[in-house]
């Protein structure tokens, strides 16, 4: 399940990165130009870059922690087998 989830999170993260990379410079340019029409238009969607950055941060954090999550899952699967082997050796 983790492998499938990681694959989709990577795709989702990449697709969110594109509009974020376009929205942040667009916001900067619109605010620097100072055209009142553009500013009024932008105020309607002013929170969009912030929301996209938050989504990217959350999905990026998951992707960053994924190797540690998988490593922990592997350890949980292998520990009982070693305990059984040790018990058999003692008998």
PyMOL Python script that loads the backbone (N, CA, C, O; Angstrom):
from pymol import cmd

cmd.read_pdbstr("""\
ATOM      1  N   UNK A   1       0.820  -1.194   0.000  1.00  0.00           N
ATOM      2  CA  UNK A   1       0.000   0.000   0.000  1.00  0.00           C
ATOM      3  C   UNK A   1       0.864   1.257   0.000  1.00  0.00           C
ATOM      4  O   UNK A   1       0.537   2.240  -0.666  1.00  0.00           O
ATOM      5  N   UNK A   2       1.964   1.225   0.746  1.00  0.00           N
ATOM      6  CA  UNK A   2       2.827   2.398   0.850  1.00  0.00           C
ATOM      7  C   UNK A   2       3.439   2.751  -0.494  1.00  0.00           C
ATOM      8  O   UNK A   2       3.598   3.927  -0.820  1.00  0.00           O
ATOM      9  N   UNK A   3       3.784   1.728  -1.278  1.00  0.00           N
ATOM     10  CA  UNK A   3       4.395   1.972  -2.576  1.00  0.00           C
ATOM     11  C   UNK A   3       3.427   2.690  -3.521  1.00  0.00           C
ATOM     12  O   UNK A   3       3.811   3.633  -4.213  1.00  0.00           O
ATOM     13  N   UNK A   4       2.186   2.244  -3.543  1.00  0.00           N
ATOM     14  CA  UNK A   4       1.168   2.862  -4.389  1.00  0.00           C
ATOM     15  C   UNK A   4       0.885   4.287  -3.926  1.00  0.00           C
ATOM     16  O   UNK A   4       0.767   5.199  -4.744  1.00  0.00           O
ATOM     17  N   UNK A   5       0.776   4.474  -2.619  1.00  0.00           N
ATOM     18  CA  UNK A   5       0.522   5.796  -2.064  1.00  0.00           C
ATOM     19  C   UNK A   5       1.678   6.747  -2.369  1.00  0.00           C
ATOM     20  O   UNK A   5       1.453   7.911  -2.698  1.00  0.00           O
ATOM     21  N   UNK A   6       2.894   6.266  -2.262  1.00  0.00           N
ATOM     22  CA  UNK A   6       4.071   7.088  -2.546  1.00  0.00           C
ATOM     23  C   UNK A   6       4.103   7.509  -4.011  1.00  0.00           C
ATOM     24  O   UNK A   6       4.454   8.644  -4.330  1.00  0.00           O
ATOM     25  N   UNK A   7       3.735   6.593  -4.894  1.00  0.00           N
ATOM     26  CA  UNK A   7       3.716   6.895  -6.329  1.00  0.00           C
ATOM     27  C   UNK A   7       2.739   8.036  -6.621  1.00  0.00           C
ATOM     28  O   UNK A   7       3.065   8.968  -7.356  1.00  0.00           O
ATOM     29  N   UNK A   8       1.548   7.957  -6.044  1.00  0.00           N
ATOM     30  CA  UNK A   8       0.535   8.986  -6.290  1.00  0.00           C
ATOM     31  C   UNK A   8       0.879  10.295  -5.600  1.00  0.00           C
ATOM     32  O   UNK A   8       0.579  11.367  -6.125  1.00  0.00           O
ATOM     33  N   UNK A   9       1.502  10.224  -4.433  1.00  0.00           N
ATOM     34  CA  UNK A   9       1.916  11.446  -3.760  1.00  0.00           C
ATOM     35  C   UNK A   9       2.990  12.165  -4.562  1.00  0.00           C
ATOM     36  O   UNK A   9       2.988  13.393  -4.643  1.00  0.00           O
ATOM     37  N   UNK A  10       3.915  11.403  -5.159  1.00  0.00           N
ATOM     38  CA  UNK A  10       4.948  12.017  -5.994  1.00  0.00           C
ATOM     39  C   UNK A  10       4.338  12.732  -7.196  1.00  0.00           C
ATOM     40  O   UNK A  10       4.703  13.864  -7.515  1.00  0.00           O
ATOM     41  N   UNK A  11       3.397  12.043  -7.860  1.00  0.00           N
ATOM     42  CA  UNK A  11       2.728  12.666  -9.003  1.00  0.00           C
ATOM     43  C   UNK A  11       1.961  13.907  -8.573  1.00  0.00           C
ATOM     44  O   UNK A  11       2.045  14.946  -9.228  1.00  0.00           O
ATOM     45  N   UNK A  12       1.221  13.810  -7.488  1.00  0.00           N
ATOM     46  CA  UNK A  12       0.452  14.934  -6.967  1.00  0.00           C
ATOM     47  C   UNK A  12       1.376  16.099  -6.617  1.00  0.00           C
ATOM     48  O   UNK A  12       1.079  17.250  -6.936  1.00  0.00           O
ATOM     49  N   UNK A  13       2.490  15.798  -5.965  1.00  0.00           N
ATOM     50  CA  UNK A  13       3.451  16.827  -5.564  1.00  0.00           C
ATOM     51  C   UNK A  13       4.022  17.543  -6.793  1.00  0.00           C
ATOM     52  O   UNK A  13       4.168  18.765  -6.795  1.00  0.00           O
ATOM     53  N   UNK A  14       4.337  16.780  -7.822  1.00  0.00           N
ATOM     54  CA  UNK A  14       4.868  17.384  -9.051  1.00  0.00           C
ATOM     55  C   UNK A  14       3.842  18.270  -9.733  1.00  0.00           C
ATOM     56  O   UNK A  14       4.176  19.358 -10.203  1.00  0.00           O
ATOM     57  N   UNK A  15       2.599  17.818  -9.793  1.00  0.00           N
ATOM     58  CA  UNK A  15       1.564  18.591 -10.471  1.00  0.00           C
ATOM     59  C   UNK A  15       1.182  19.835  -9.676  1.00  0.00           C
ATOM     60  O   UNK A  15       0.753  20.826 -10.266  1.00  0.00           O
ATOM     61  N   UNK A  16       1.325  19.810  -8.380  1.00  0.00           N
ATOM     62  CA  UNK A  16       1.066  21.004  -7.568  1.00  0.00           C
ATOM     63  C   UNK A  16       2.226  21.993  -7.704  1.00  0.00           C
ATOM     64  O   UNK A  16       2.028  23.203  -7.596  1.00  0.00           O
ATOM     65  N   UNK A  17       3.420  21.484  -7.938  1.00  0.00           N
ATOM     66  CA  UNK A  17       4.593  22.352  -8.048  1.00  0.00           C
ATOM     67  C   UNK A  17       4.496  23.292  -9.245  1.00  0.00           C
ATOM     68  O   UNK A  17       4.962  24.429  -9.170  1.00  0.00           O
ATOM     69  N   UNK A  18       3.907  22.846 -10.332  1.00  0.00           N
ATOM     70  CA  UNK A  18       3.827  23.672 -11.546  1.00  0.00           C
ATOM     71  C   UNK A  18       2.987  24.930 -11.323  1.00  0.00           C
ATOM     72  O   UNK A  18       3.483  26.031 -11.563  1.00  0.00           O
ATOM     73  N   UNK A  19       1.719  24.808 -10.867  1.00  0.00           N
ATOM     74  CA  UNK A  19       0.965  26.049 -10.648  1.00  0.00           C
ATOM     75  C   UNK A  19       1.552  26.918  -9.541  1.00  0.00           C
ATOM     76  O   UNK A  19       1.413  28.141  -9.579  1.00  0.00           O
ATOM     77  N   UNK A  20       2.202  26.307  -8.560  1.00  0.00           N
ATOM     78  CA  UNK A  20       2.830  27.090  -7.494  1.00  0.00           C
ATOM     79  C   UNK A  20       3.989  27.901  -8.063  1.00  0.00           C
ATOM     80  O   UNK A  20       4.153  29.080  -7.746  1.00  0.00           O
ATOM     81  N   UNK A  21       4.782  27.258  -8.899  1.00  0.00           N
ATOM     82  CA  UNK A  21       5.916  27.945  -9.507  1.00  0.00           C
ATOM     83  C   UNK A  21       5.471  29.070 -10.437  1.00  0.00           C
ATOM     84  O   UNK A  21       6.220  30.022 -10.657  1.00  0.00           O
ATOM     85  N   UNK A  22       4.284  28.972 -10.973  1.00  0.00           N
ATOM     86  CA  UNK A  22       3.757  30.037 -11.825  1.00  0.00           C
ATOM     87  C   UNK A  22       3.032  31.121 -11.024  1.00  0.00           C
ATOM     88  O   UNK A  22       3.097  32.297 -11.380  1.00  0.00           O
ATOM     89  N   UNK A  23       2.352  30.740  -9.961  1.00  0.00           N
ATOM     90  CA  UNK A  23       1.533  31.692  -9.197  1.00  0.00           C
ATOM     91  C   UNK A  23       2.374  32.648  -8.363  1.00  0.00           C
ATOM     92  O   UNK A  23       2.023  33.821  -8.236  1.00  0.00           O
ATOM     93  N   UNK A  24       3.462  32.177  -7.798  1.00  0.00           N
ATOM     94  CA  UNK A  24       4.259  33.043  -6.924  1.00  0.00           C
ATOM     95  C   UNK A  24       4.928  34.179  -7.699  1.00  0.00           C
ATOM     96  O   UNK A  24       4.811  35.330  -7.279  1.00  0.00           O
ATOM     97  N   UNK A  25       5.623  33.912  -8.809  1.00  0.00           N
ATOM     98  CA  UNK A  25       6.174  35.039  -9.576  1.00  0.00           C
ATOM     99  C   UNK A  25       5.082  35.941 -10.164  1.00  0.00           C
ATOM    100  O   UNK A  25       5.268  37.153 -10.272  1.00  0.00           O
ATOM    101  N   UNK A  26       3.944  35.346 -10.545  1.00  0.00           N
ATOM    102  CA  UNK A  26       2.842  36.160 -11.077  1.00  0.00           C
ATOM    103  C   UNK A  26       2.348  37.138 -10.015  1.00  0.00           C
ATOM    104  O   UNK A  26       2.080  38.302 -10.314  1.00  0.00           O
ATOM    105  N   UNK A  27       2.228  36.666  -8.780  1.00  0.00           N
ATOM    106  CA  UNK A  27       1.795  37.541  -7.689  1.00  0.00           C
ATOM    107  C   UNK A  27       2.785  38.677  -7.474  1.00  0.00           C
ATOM    108  O   UNK A  27       2.387  39.822  -7.261  1.00  0.00           O
ATOM    109  N   UNK A  28       4.059  38.363  -7.529  1.00  0.00           N
ATOM    110  CA  UNK A  28       5.090  39.381  -7.350  1.00  0.00           C
ATOM    111  C   UNK A  28       5.022  40.431  -8.458  1.00  0.00           C
ATOM    112  O   UNK A  28       5.080  41.630  -8.186  1.00  0.00           O
ATOM    113  N   UNK A  29       4.902  39.989  -9.678  1.00  0.00           N
ATOM    114  CA  UNK A  29       4.842  40.918 -10.810  1.00  0.00           C
ATOM    115  C   UNK A  29       3.592  41.790 -10.726  1.00  0.00           C
ATOM    116  O   UNK A  29       3.664  42.998 -10.954  1.00  0.00           O
ATOM    117  N   UNK A  30       2.463  41.197 -10.404  1.00  0.00           N
ATOM    118  CA  UNK A  30       1.208  41.958 -10.311  1.00  0.00           C
ATOM    119  C   UNK A  30       1.305  43.008  -9.210  1.00  0.00           C
ATOM    120  O   UNK A  30       0.835  44.132  -9.382  1.00  0.00           O
ATOM    121  N   UNK A  31       1.903  42.654  -8.095  1.00  0.00           N
ATOM    122  CA  UNK A  31       2.026  43.622  -7.005  1.00  0.00           C
ATOM    123  C   UNK A  31       3.039  44.714  -7.320  1.00  0.00           C
ATOM    124  O   UNK A  31       2.880  45.850  -6.872  1.00  0.00           O
ATOM    125  N   UNK A  32       4.079  44.388  -8.085  1.00  0.00           N
ATOM    126  CA  UNK A  32       5.083  45.392  -8.436  1.00  0.00           C
ATOM    127  C   UNK A  32       4.596  46.334  -9.535  1.00  0.00           C
ATOM    128  O   UNK A  32       4.922  47.521  -9.515  1.00  0.00           O
ATOM    129  N   UNK A  33       3.832  45.832 -10.476  1.00  0.00           N
ATOM    130  CA  UNK A  33       3.342  46.670 -11.579  1.00  0.00           C
ATOM    131  C   UNK A  33       2.384  47.727 -11.045  1.00  0.00           C
ATOM    132  O   UNK A  33       2.462  48.894 -11.428  1.00  0.00           O
ATOM    133  N   UNK A  34       1.497  47.322 -10.174  1.00  0.00           N
ATOM    134  CA  UNK A  34       0.614  48.276  -9.533  1.00  0.00           C
ATOM    135  C   UNK A  34      -0.608  48.687 -10.343  1.00  0.00           C
ATOM    136  O   UNK A  34      -1.253  49.678 -10.000  1.00  0.00           O
ATOM    137  N   UNK A  35      -0.940  47.978 -11.383  1.00  0.00           N
ATOM    138  CA  UNK A  35      -2.137  48.282 -12.168  1.00  0.00           C
ATOM    139  C   UNK A  35      -3.374  47.964 -11.317  1.00  0.00           C
ATOM    140  O   UNK A  35      -3.521  46.832 -10.857  1.00  0.00           O
ATOM    141  N   UNK A  36      -4.261  48.936 -11.102  1.00  0.00           N
ATOM    142  CA  UNK A  36      -5.422  48.705 -10.225  1.00  0.00           C
ATOM    143  C   UNK A  36      -6.342  47.574 -10.694  1.00  0.00           C
ATOM    144  O   UNK A  36      -6.897  46.853  -9.865  1.00  0.00           O
ATOM    145  N   UNK A  37      -6.510  47.411 -11.994  1.00  0.00           N
ATOM    146  CA  UNK A  37      -7.368  46.334 -12.502  1.00  0.00           C
ATOM    147  C   UNK A  37      -6.774  44.962 -12.180  1.00  0.00           C
ATOM    148  O   UNK A  37      -7.472  44.054 -11.729  1.00  0.00           O
ATOM    149  N   UNK A  38      -5.485  44.837 -12.422  1.00  0.00           N
ATOM    150  CA  UNK A  38      -4.824  43.560 -12.110  1.00  0.00           C
ATOM    151  C   UNK A  38      -4.844  43.275 -10.614  1.00  0.00           C
ATOM    152  O   UNK A  38      -5.065  42.137 -10.198  1.00  0.00           O
ATOM    153  N   UNK A  39      -4.614  44.301  -9.811  1.00  0.00           N
ATOM    154  CA  UNK A  39      -4.616  44.107  -8.364  1.00  0.00           C
ATOM    155  C   UNK A  39      -5.984  43.676  -7.868  1.00  0.00           C
ATOM    156  O   UNK A  39      -6.082  42.792  -7.017  1.00  0.00           O
ATOM    157  N   UNK A  40      -7.032  44.280  -8.381  1.00  0.00           N
ATOM    158  CA  UNK A  40      -8.385  43.899  -7.943  1.00  0.00           C
ATOM    159  C   UNK A  40      -8.716  42.470  -8.382  1.00  0.00           C
ATOM    160  O   UNK A  40      -9.385  41.730  -7.661  1.00  0.00           O
ATOM    161  N   UNK A  41      -8.241  42.092  -9.572  1.00  0.00           N
ATOM    162  CA  UNK A  41      -8.443  40.720 -10.041  1.00  0.00           C
ATOM    163  C   UNK A  41      -7.672  39.728  -9.163  1.00  0.00           C
ATOM    164  O   UNK A  41      -8.181  38.664  -8.811  1.00  0.00           O
ATOM    165  N   UNK A  42      -6.443  40.096  -8.821  1.00  0.00           N
ATOM    166  CA  UNK A  42      -5.585  39.210  -8.050  1.00  0.00           C
ATOM    167  C   UNK A  42      -6.081  39.050  -6.620  1.00  0.00           C
ATOM    168  O   UNK A  42      -5.902  37.988  -6.024  1.00  0.00           O
ATOM    169  N   UNK A  43      -6.699  40.082  -6.058  1.00  0.00           N
ATOM    170  CA  UNK A  43      -7.181  40.005  -4.675  1.00  0.00           C
ATOM    171  C   UNK A  43      -8.209  38.900  -4.487  1.00  0.00           C
ATOM    172  O   UNK A  43      -8.367  38.381  -3.382  1.00  0.00           O
ATOM    173  N   UNK A  44      -8.904  38.537  -5.550  1.00  0.00           N
ATOM    174  CA  UNK A  44      -9.893  37.465  -5.471  1.00  0.00           C
ATOM    175  C   UNK A  44      -9.231  36.104  -5.246  1.00  0.00           C
ATOM    176  O   UNK A  44      -9.793  35.234  -4.582  1.00  0.00           O
ATOM    177  N   UNK A  45      -8.040  35.932  -5.804  1.00  0.00           N
ATOM    178  CA  UNK A  45      -7.339  34.640  -5.680  1.00  0.00           C
ATOM    179  C   UNK A  45      -5.987  34.809  -4.975  1.00  0.00           C
ATOM    180  O   UNK A  45      -5.052  34.048  -5.223  1.00  0.00           O
ATOM    181  N   UNK A  46      -5.896  35.799  -4.108  1.00  0.00           N
ATOM    182  CA  UNK A  46      -4.633  36.125  -3.445  1.00  0.00           C
ATOM    183  C   UNK A  46      -4.125  34.997  -2.552  1.00  0.00           C
ATOM    184  O   UNK A  46      -2.915  34.863  -2.374  1.00  0.00           O
ATOM    185  N   UNK A  47      -5.003  34.194  -1.993  1.00  0.00           N
ATOM    186  CA  UNK A  47      -4.594  33.112  -1.089  1.00  0.00           C
ATOM    187  C   UNK A  47      -4.150  31.853  -1.831  1.00  0.00           C
ATOM    188  O   UNK A  47      -3.624  30.933  -1.205  1.00  0.00           O
ATOM    189  N   UNK A  48      -4.342  31.790  -3.113  1.00  0.00           N
ATOM    190  CA  UNK A  48      -4.002  30.587  -3.880  1.00  0.00           C
ATOM    191  C   UNK A  48      -2.538  30.160  -3.741  1.00  0.00           C
ATOM    192  O   UNK A  48      -2.287  28.986  -3.468  1.00  0.00           O
ATOM    193  N   UNK A  49      -1.562  31.057  -3.915  1.00  0.00           N
ATOM    194  CA  UNK A  49      -0.168  30.604  -3.752  1.00  0.00           C
ATOM    195  C   UNK A  49       0.119  30.073  -2.353  1.00  0.00           C
ATOM    196  O   UNK A  49       0.883  29.120  -2.196  1.00  0.00           O
ATOM    197  N   UNK A  50      -0.485  30.679  -1.339  1.00  0.00           N
ATOM    198  CA  UNK A  50      -0.260  30.213   0.039  1.00  0.00           C
ATOM    199  C   UNK A  50      -0.829  28.817   0.242  1.00  0.00           C
ATOM    200  O   UNK A  50      -0.195  27.970   0.872  1.00  0.00           O
ATOM    201  N   UNK A  51      -2.004  28.578  -0.280  1.00  0.00           N
ATOM    202  CA  UNK A  51      -2.630  27.257  -0.154  1.00  0.00           C
ATOM    203  C   UNK A  51      -1.816  26.209  -0.901  1.00  0.00           C
ATOM    204  O   UNK A  51      -1.604  25.105  -0.401  1.00  0.00           O
ATOM    205  N   UNK A  52      -1.362  26.559  -2.101  1.00  0.00           N
ATOM    206  CA  UNK A  52      -0.544  25.625  -2.876  1.00  0.00           C
ATOM    207  C   UNK A  52       0.774  25.305  -2.164  1.00  0.00           C
ATOM    208  O   UNK A  52       1.228  24.161  -2.169  1.00  0.00           O
ATOM    209  N   UNK A  53       1.381  26.328  -1.551  1.00  0.00           N
ATOM    210  CA  UNK A  53       2.630  26.100  -0.817  1.00  0.00           C
ATOM    211  C   UNK A  53       2.396  25.198   0.396  1.00  0.00           C
ATOM    212  O   UNK A  53       3.234  24.353   0.710  1.00  0.00           O
ATOM    213  N   UNK A  54       1.269  25.373   1.074  1.00  0.00           N
ATOM    214  CA  UNK A  54       0.950  24.518   2.210  1.00  0.00           C
ATOM    215  C   UNK A  54       0.767  23.066   1.772  1.00  0.00           C
ATOM    216  O   UNK A  54       1.260  22.147   2.426  1.00  0.00           O
ATOM    217  N   UNK A  55       0.060  22.866   0.669  1.00  0.00           N
ATOM    218  CA  UNK A  55      -0.150  21.515   0.141  1.00  0.00           C
ATOM    219  C   UNK A  55       1.193  20.896  -0.263  1.00  0.00           C
ATOM    220  O   UNK A  55       1.448  19.721   0.001  1.00  0.00           O
ATOM    221  N   UNK A  56       2.040  21.695  -0.903  1.00  0.00           N
ATOM    222  CA  UNK A  56       3.361  21.184  -1.291  1.00  0.00           C
ATOM    223  C   UNK A  56       4.200  20.824  -0.075  1.00  0.00           C
ATOM    224  O   UNK A  56       4.914  19.821  -0.083  1.00  0.00           O
ATOM    225  N   UNK A  57       4.115  21.644   0.974  1.00  0.00           N
ATOM    226  CA  UNK A  57       4.899  21.367   2.187  1.00  0.00           C
ATOM    227  C   UNK A  57       4.438  20.068   2.839  1.00  0.00           C
ATOM    228  O   UNK A  57       5.266  19.268   3.276  1.00  0.00           O
ATOM    229  N   UNK A  58       3.139  19.854   2.909  1.00  0.00           N
ATOM    230  CA  UNK A  58       2.624  18.633   3.531  1.00  0.00           C
ATOM    231  C   UNK A  58       2.972  17.391   2.717  1.00  0.00           C
ATOM    232  O   UNK A  58       3.401  16.379   3.272  1.00  0.00           O
ATOM    233  N   UNK A  59       2.785  17.468   1.404  1.00  0.00           N
ATOM    234  CA  UNK A  59       3.107  16.300   0.580  1.00  0.00           C
ATOM    235  C   UNK A  59       4.624  16.083   0.530  1.00  0.00           C
ATOM    236  O   UNK A  59       5.086  14.943   0.485  1.00  0.00           O
ATOM    237  N   UNK A  60       5.387  17.160   0.539  1.00  0.00           N
ATOM    238  CA  UNK A  60       6.847  17.040   0.562  1.00  0.00           C
ATOM    239  C   UNK A  60       7.348  16.434   1.859  1.00  0.00           C
ATOM    240  O   UNK A  60       8.293  15.645   1.858  1.00  0.00           O
ATOM    241  N   UNK A  61       6.710  16.805   2.975  1.00  0.00           N
ATOM    242  CA  UNK A  61       7.095  16.225   4.261  1.00  0.00           C
ATOM    243  C   UNK A  61       6.827  14.722   4.274  1.00  0.00           C
ATOM    244  O   UNK A  61       7.637  13.945   4.779  1.00  0.00           O
ATOM    245  N   UNK A  62       5.687  14.320   3.717  1.00  0.00           N
ATOM    246  CA  UNK A  62       5.389  12.888   3.635  1.00  0.00           C
ATOM    247  C   UNK A  62       6.427  12.166   2.777  1.00  0.00           C
ATOM    248  O   UNK A  62       6.916  11.101   3.152  1.00  0.00           O
ATOM    249  N   UNK A  63       6.758  12.746   1.636  1.00  0.00           N
ATOM    250  CA  UNK A  63       7.744  12.115   0.753  1.00  0.00           C
ATOM    251  C   UNK A  63       9.125  12.068   1.412  1.00  0.00           C
ATOM    252  O   UNK A  63       9.885  11.124   1.197  1.00  0.00           O
ATOM    253  N   UNK A  64       9.446  13.085   2.214  1.00  0.00           N
ATOM    254  CA  UNK A  64      10.724  13.096   2.910  1.00  0.00           C
ATOM    255  C   UNK A  64      10.775  11.999   3.979  1.00  0.00           C
ATOM    256  O   UNK A  64      11.801  11.342   4.157  1.00  0.00           O
ATOM    257  N   UNK A  65       9.669  11.810   4.679  1.00  0.00           N
ATOM    258  CA  UNK A  65       9.622  10.825   5.768  1.00  0.00           C
ATOM    259  C   UNK A  65       9.356   9.400   5.285  1.00  0.00           C
ATOM    260  O   UNK A  65       9.510   8.453   6.056  1.00  0.00           O
ATOM    261  N   UNK A  66       8.968   9.237   4.051  1.00  0.00           N
ATOM    262  CA  UNK A  66       8.598   7.932   3.517  1.00  0.00           C
ATOM    263  C   UNK A  66       9.667   6.857   3.691  1.00  0.00           C
ATOM    264  O   UNK A  66       9.325   5.748   4.102  1.00  0.00           O
ATOM    265  N   UNK A  67      10.950   7.122   3.400  1.00  0.00           N
ATOM    266  CA  UNK A  67      11.953   6.063   3.604  1.00  0.00           C
ATOM    267  C   UNK A  67      12.031   5.593   5.060  1.00  0.00           C
ATOM    268  O   UNK A  67      12.251   4.410   5.321  1.00  0.00           O
ATOM    269  N   UNK A  68      11.851   6.519   6.005  1.00  0.00           N
ATOM    270  CA  UNK A  68      11.896   6.152   7.422  1.00  0.00           C
ATOM    271  C   UNK A  68      10.658   5.349   7.806  1.00  0.00           C
ATOM    272  O   UNK A  68      10.743   4.429   8.620  1.00  0.00           O
ATOM    273  N   UNK A  69       9.519   5.686   7.231  1.00  0.00           N
ATOM    274  CA  UNK A  69       8.287   4.940   7.489  1.00  0.00           C
ATOM    275  C   UNK A  69       8.434   3.504   6.990  1.00  0.00           C
ATOM    276  O   UNK A  69       8.088   2.557   7.696  1.00  0.00           O
ATOM    277  N   UNK A  70       8.943   3.349   5.781  1.00  0.00           N
ATOM    278  CA  UNK A  70       9.123   2.022   5.193  1.00  0.00           C
ATOM    279  C   UNK A  70      10.133   1.216   5.999  1.00  0.00           C
ATOM    280  O   UNK A  70       9.948   0.020   6.221  1.00  0.00           O
ATOM    281  N   UNK A  71      11.200   1.875   6.435  1.00  0.00           N
ATOM    282  CA  UNK A  71      12.221   1.195   7.236  1.00  0.00           C
ATOM    283  C   UNK A  71      11.626   0.688   8.548  1.00  0.00           C
ATOM    284  O   UNK A  71      11.933  -0.422   8.985  1.00  0.00           O
ATOM    285  N   UNK A  72      10.782   1.495   9.169  1.00  0.00           N
ATOM    286  CA  UNK A  72      10.123   1.075  10.408  1.00  0.00           C
ATOM    287  C   UNK A  72       9.180  -0.083  10.183  1.00  0.00           C
ATOM    288  O   UNK A  72       9.074  -0.971  11.029  1.00  0.00           O
ATOM    289  N   UNK A  73       8.486  -0.087   9.043  1.00  0.00           N
ATOM    290  CA  UNK A  73       7.583  -1.194   8.732  1.00  0.00           C
ATOM    291  C   UNK A  73       8.360  -2.474   8.495  1.00  0.00           C
ATOM    292  O   UNK A  73       7.906  -3.552   8.879  1.00  0.00           O
ATOM    293  N   UNK A  74       9.519  -2.376   7.871  1.00  0.00           N
ATOM    294  CA  UNK A  74      10.347  -3.563   7.632  1.00  0.00           C
ATOM    295  C   UNK A  74      10.841  -4.152   8.947  1.00  0.00           C
ATOM    296  O   UNK A  74      10.864  -5.371   9.124  1.00  0.00           O
ATOM    297  N   UNK A  75      11.235  -3.275   9.868  1.00  0.00           N
ATOM    298  CA  UNK A  75      11.729  -3.759  11.161  1.00  0.00           C
ATOM    299  C   UNK A  75      10.631  -4.484  11.921  1.00  0.00           C
ATOM    300  O   UNK A  75      10.892  -5.500  12.565  1.00  0.00           O
ATOM    301  N   UNK A  76       9.421  -3.981  11.855  1.00  0.00           N
ATOM    302  CA  UNK A  76       8.308  -4.631  12.551  1.00  0.00           C
ATOM    303  C   UNK A  76       8.043  -6.024  11.997  1.00  0.00           C
ATOM    304  O   UNK A  76       7.679  -6.937  12.737  1.00  0.00           O
ATOM    305  N   UNK A  77       8.230  -6.180  10.691  1.00  0.00           N
ATOM    306  CA  UNK A  77       7.996  -7.494  10.071  1.00  0.00           C
ATOM    307  C   UNK A  77       9.097  -8.483  10.403  1.00  0.00           C
ATOM    308  O   UNK A  77       8.824  -9.677  10.526  1.00  0.00           O
ATOM    309  N   UNK A  78      10.332  -8.026  10.552  1.00  0.00           N
ATOM    310  CA  UNK A  78      11.452  -8.940  10.754  1.00  0.00           C
ATOM    311  C   UNK A  78      11.694  -9.273  12.216  1.00  0.00           C
ATOM    312  O   UNK A  78      12.281 -10.319  12.496  1.00  0.00           O
ATOM    313  N   UNK A  79      11.286  -8.465  13.139  1.00  0.00           N
ATOM    314  CA  UNK A  79      11.548  -8.713  14.559  1.00  0.00           C
ATOM    315  C   UNK A  79      10.911 -10.007  15.045  1.00  0.00           C
ATOM    316  O   UNK A  79      11.607 -10.782  15.701  1.00  0.00           O
ATOM    317  N   UNK A  80       9.651 -10.300  14.778  1.00  0.00           N
ATOM    318  CA  UNK A  80       9.076 -11.553  15.282  1.00  0.00           C
ATOM    319  C   UNK A  80       9.809 -12.800  14.775  1.00  0.00           C
ATOM    320  O   UNK A  80       9.924 -13.779  15.512  1.00  0.00           O
ATOM    321  N   UNK A  81      10.297 -12.786  13.557  1.00  0.00           N
ATOM    322  CA  UNK A  81      11.015 -13.952  13.024  1.00  0.00           C
ATOM    323  C   UNK A  81      12.297 -14.219  13.811  1.00  0.00           C
ATOM    324  O   UNK A  81      12.628 -15.376  14.074  1.00  0.00           O
ATOM    325  N   UNK A  82      13.008 -13.184  14.183  1.00  0.00           N
ATOM    326  CA  UNK A  82      14.233 -13.364  14.961  1.00  0.00           C
ATOM    327  C   UNK A  82      13.920 -13.875  16.361  1.00  0.00           C
ATOM    328  O   UNK A  82      14.660 -14.689  16.913  1.00  0.00           O
ATOM    329  N   UNK A  83      12.831 -13.399  16.925  1.00  0.00           N
ATOM    330  CA  UNK A  83      12.455 -13.870  18.260  1.00  0.00           C
ATOM    331  C   UNK A  83      12.101 -15.352  18.228  1.00  0.00           C
ATOM    332  O   UNK A  83      12.441 -16.089  19.154  1.00  0.00           O
ATOM    333  N   UNK A  84      11.432 -15.788  17.189  1.00  0.00           N
ATOM    334  CA  UNK A  84      11.079 -17.210  17.062  1.00  0.00           C
ATOM    335  C   UNK A  84      12.342 -18.036  16.895  1.00  0.00           C
ATOM    336  O   UNK A  84      12.462 -19.092  17.517  1.00  0.00           O
ATOM    337  N   UNK A  85      13.289 -17.591  16.075  1.00  0.00           N
ATOM    338  CA  UNK A  85      14.557 -18.304  15.896  1.00  0.00           C
ATOM    339  C   UNK A  85      15.323 -18.422  17.211  1.00  0.00           C
ATOM    340  O   UNK A  85      15.872 -19.479  17.524  1.00  0.00           O
ATOM    341  N   UNK A  86      15.356 -17.338  17.974  1.00  0.00           N
ATOM    342  CA  UNK A  86      16.075 -17.367  19.268  1.00  0.00           C
ATOM    343  C   UNK A  86      15.416 -18.334  20.230  1.00  0.00           C
ATOM    344  O   UNK A  86      16.110 -19.035  20.967  1.00  0.00           O
ATOM    345  N   UNK A  87      14.094 -18.390  20.243  1.00  0.00           N
ATOM    346  CA  UNK A  87      13.397 -19.316  21.126  1.00  0.00           C
ATOM    347  C   UNK A  87      13.653 -20.764  20.737  1.00  0.00           C
ATOM    348  O   UNK A  87      13.784 -21.623  21.610  1.00  0.00           O
ATOM    349  N   UNK A  88      13.726 -21.048  19.441  1.00  0.00           N
ATOM    350  CA  UNK A  88      13.986 -22.407  18.981  1.00  0.00           C
ATOM    351  C   UNK A  88      15.401 -22.847  19.335  1.00  0.00           C
ATOM    352  O   UNK A  88      15.628 -24.010  19.669  1.00  0.00           O
ATOM    353  N   UNK A  89      16.358 -21.916  19.261  1.00  0.00           N
ATOM    354  CA  UNK A  89      17.741 -22.241  19.591  1.00  0.00           C
ATOM    355  C   UNK A  89      17.909 -22.548  21.068  1.00  0.00           C
ATOM    356  O   UNK A  89      18.734 -23.386  21.430  1.00  0.00           O
ATOM    357  N   UNK A  90      17.146 -21.890  21.926  1.00  0.00           N
ATOM    358  CA  UNK A  90      17.238 -22.113  23.368  1.00  0.00           C
ATOM    359  C   UNK A  90      16.737 -23.501  23.764  1.00  0.00           C
ATOM    360  O   UNK A  90      17.242 -24.092  24.719  1.00  0.00           O
ATOM    361  N   UNK A  91      15.767 -24.015  23.052  1.00  0.00           N
ATOM    362  CA  UNK A  91      15.187 -25.335  23.370  1.00  0.00           C
ATOM    363  C   UNK A  91      16.108 -26.383  22.899  1.00  0.00           C
ATOM    364  O   UNK A  91      15.826 -27.570  23.059  1.00  0.00           O
TER     365      UNK A  91
END
""", "prot")
cmd.dss("prot")
cmd.show_as("cartoon", "prot")
cmd.util.cbc("prot")
cmd.orient("prot")
